[in-house]
């Protein structure tokens, strides 16, 4: 749902409480100033810190410290005083973490080392170089840091072989190289491939250079920008309109290690409620209770699995948040209960703009005004801006007390049984202003643990405002129901916002180009911390064609958030639209989503522990797939991984009838739908920096002719995937055995995680975790089923194992020493299926005679 539109300094070496001079350093300031330009280009002094190094250029200061052996923090100030050491994004424990470093000074350089990294600063130029312990350069200044008044710019050398990923849900290709981007949360209705900025400000990226990766996070909430070679083909740069130079370097060397390091820095995604991984149906708007009921009943009548129904702003009284339109929804509490009985979760929109309705019995305004919870103009009056309910006021989410008040507003809806809440329009979007948002001089009051209490202009708070809105919602729901996992969906956010909310890519359009754009947007969101992300299936703006909706539902099956949503005055966009034939295709993919739910939920739990996203670019799993180790994704447009095992390969131009090549990482692969081994032809990868073919190597490819009703999906050899019987919602207990599909290959393994799907009981070990592995034997196969971990009891009583790539009837089959007679061999599918009893202690399945 969218809005319309420096002086002399003594040279000292400080280590702990001791001071000594550092030889070879000039005490003369080399800070260059011209007009309002200040350029830091010489070290006039250096001092060792217990965990790093501090340098000065006259009054200017540069601090480089080690938070971990592989994580550095770089802070720069043009004055003698460092800015306040506080962060909305970085966890306090991570920001204050420290490891001891070894200081060195030699050959005109000063620096230090950790167990993983070496840092050198050229004393003549103040240029910083970060290398690995073998001396391989990872990051290197290209030119001096520049201050232009309150603005600053930092420049880094950009090797020809380096590629850049992240920055959240930016449009365009997966690789950011060659582009320039702004971080300024913006309501971008009908955004296009060239649109920038968008809804989120996540100033973090991953650089990959021939298989060695690092991450860089600029912790600055002002309008920031990144240029990856558009201004200078040999350098990238980043800067901001104001605020501190405060950035973090996170070393891999593998990209997955960088992602994990970023999660350590900014926080993990909480384990979501399981239902949020199911199919979700939405529209702006289901205008009446009767219409919403009709949609829910049609889902069940047509046997289309679905877990959530959304209500957009029209369920409210004149669009005012936390109200109900009594004519359209006369019995909302009863309606919520009726949906729950049908196993639907209701998600309600609650925009952050509070209608400016003083003395009208509108409790959110009255209580907010009484508590002084709204942001203000410079003259102290409350800021009023026009949004959906007309004139509206805005909570001051930088105040802990105001966020707590905001959380109390959910008491009635949450008590009535609403399962989740949708924070939209929180860039914040404001109508009828040139900037589409609050004026930059609107005043926020920072009253937050870890921060100095002060006022701040909206220019500083804008990019973090949406995140703090979702934080207030998340923490409020948690206070109201401490043992229920909150579900919050936010449109705008900042780095670290994954701690509070899931997200989506905003107001996309119903066309083929937007379907194509969705994959790199979601992949880069995952790399930027937001694993729980999706897009508006079928497109939001405009009406979808039948083929477009079908294909989008197919691709969406393998996205973390799976929500069909469209705007007012467009054609219906539910799965049955278009007739029985297309409905059957869409139903098949939605059903498969539910069969795959054990795998999806296991991935979500892994993400909650490690930060590794569910939906992944190929290079995250296969960083060394090409001969020159450039990211394989650059040769395989729009392919992606779901977890470590599934490769999804939609057409790079899905509306075109032309055949295309699916490129495989250099391991064996099986067809997900048939279980058949993939026999591909050799494929030449191309060295991206030179355009030269790397030669025929281990890569393989197959030619695919696009079909509307088929999405190519493949399984990595060496995978063991868990599947469940189809259910109509995750609240329904599956009826039948757990299915383990085994795809033999090197390093064969898999895992399964289960819990009650909604509470925090898993923190007290009320969960179930099983690990699996397999290896080929001289005449067959051995499958290890691990003992169950945790106290949660499974829904299944038996396990059906299907092994693919099996060439004949089996010989003797035993499980935990007992002979198993229940098996069947499918010669056409080259598969063997065996039915096993469930055993808490697990066991070894031995199959002979292949």
VENLIN-V12828 format. One line per field, one symbol per residue. ss: DSSP state (@ for helix, = for strand, . for the rest). phi: phi as a letter, one per 30 degrees, with the letter a starting at -180 (. if undefined). psi: psi as a letter, one per 20 degrees, with the letter a starting at -180 (. if undefined). A space follows every 50 residues. Layout:
# VENLIN-V12828
ss=???
phi=???
psi=???
This chain:
# VENLIN-V12828
ss=............===..===...........===..====....=====. .======..=========..=======..............@@@@..... .=====..=====...======.....=====....============.. =======....=====.............====................= =..======..=======.....=====......======....====== =...@@@@@@@@@@@@.......@@@@.===.......@@@@@@@@@@@@ @......====.@@@.@@@............@@@@@@@@@@...=====. ..===.......@@@@@@@@...=.=.....=..===..======...=@ @@@@@@@@..@@@@@@...====.......=...........=====... ...====@@@@@@@@@@@@@@@@@@@@@@@.......===..==..@@@. .===....=..@@@@@@@@@@@@@@@@.....==.==...=....@@@@@ @@@@@@.....===...............@@@@@@@@@@@@@@@@.@@@@ @@@@@@@@@@....==.@@@@..........@@@@...====...====. .........=====....===.....=...======......======== ====..=..=..====..=====..............======.....== ====......@@@@...=========....=====...=........=== ====........===..==...====....=======.....=====...
phi=.bddd.idbdcbccbiccbadcdicddddcdcbbicdbcdbaddabbdce blabbbbiddbbcbbcdbdcbcbbbbbdcdcddecbadcddedddcdabd bcdbbahibbaabcdcbbbbbdddbidcbcbdddjddcbbdcaddbccid dbbccbdbedccbbbkiicddjdeddejcbbccaebdcdhebdcdadcdb cbdbbccbbhjcbbcbbcdbdddcbbbcjddbdcbcbbaadaiddbbccb cdddddddeddddddcjcddeddedddddbcbacbddbdddddddddded ddhceacbbccddddcdhideibbddddbdbeeddddddddcicccccdb dddcedbdhcicdeddddddchccdbdedjdddbbdbedjebcbdcddce dddddeddddedddddjecabcccicdddbdhbedibdedcecccdbbej cddacbddedcedcdddddddddeddddddbdcbddbbcbccabejdddb adbbdiddbdbddddddddddddddddcjcddbabdeijddjcddddddd ddddddeccdcbbdbbcdicdebddddjjdddddddeeddddedddeedd ddddddedccidddcbddddcbdcdcdcidededcbeidaccidccccbd ddbddddddbccccedbdbbdddcidddcccdbddcdddcidddjdbddb bbdbcebdcbcdbbcddjcbccbbddbdaddcddckddccccceldidaa abbbadibccdddcidbbbbcbabbdcdbaabcccdddcicdcddccbbc cccciccaddcdbbbhicdccdbbccddchbbcbcbddbedilcccbcid
psi=pqpa.irqpqoqopocjqqqqoqipqjppjpppocjpppojqoirqpqqh kcqpqqnchqqppoqohrhjpqpppppiripqrpnqphgppghghjqqqq qoqqpqkjqqarqaihqppqpohhijpppprrijippgppphrqpppnci qrpppqqnqhjqqpqbjblqrargpipirpqqnoppomplqahjpprbiq onmprpppolipqrqpoonpirorqpomjggoijqrrqariaaqonqppo qeiqhhhgghhhhhgiqqpqprqhhiirppprqnqohrhggggggghhgh hjlopqiqpqpaiiirokjpqkrpohghmhmgghgghgghhjkqpppppn qipppmmqkjjnghgghgghjljqqqrhjiqpppqpbgjbpqrpqniipg hhhggghhiiggghhijphrqoorkkhqppqkqhijaqqijqpqoonppi qpprqqqhhhigiighghghghgghghhhhnijppqoppqgqarpiiiih qrrrjbmaqmrhhhgghhghghghgghjhngnqaropiqgprpqrghggg hhhghhhjqgpmppqrrqjrqqkrhipirhghhhgggghgghghhihhgg hhgghghihhipqgpqqhihhmikhqhjkqphhiimpjqrqoaihpppmq phniiqiqqrppppqmrqqqphhhjqqpnrqqppqpohhijqpiqpciqr qqppoqphjpopqqpppjqoppqrqpririippqoaqppoppnqrqkorr rppqaiihajhhikjmrpppqqrqqqahjcqppporqpqrippqiqirpo ppprkpirqrcppqpkipppinqppohhilqppppqqpphiaapopprk.
